């Protein structure tokens, strides 16, 4: 899982990470991602939504505690070939 902190969003972090992943796996037919809030960014990069799924993970809270985050993620795919 990769996530950009709110204060650095919009600076190209997601774009750079997805570009690097594409270079690392050039023989793959497609890249698959799930996004809970970055769908417009990934659509601009050529990803297409194909479904949704519930998801959850642990995050570090504002005072250092572990917080369980619950969301619905959009499943997205970009064909590489």
Buried (B, 14 or more C-beta within 10 A) or exposed (E): EEBBEEEEBEEEBBEEEBEEEBEEEEEEEEBEBBBBEBBEBBBEBBBEEEEEEEBEEEEEEEEEEEEEEEBEBBBBBBEEE
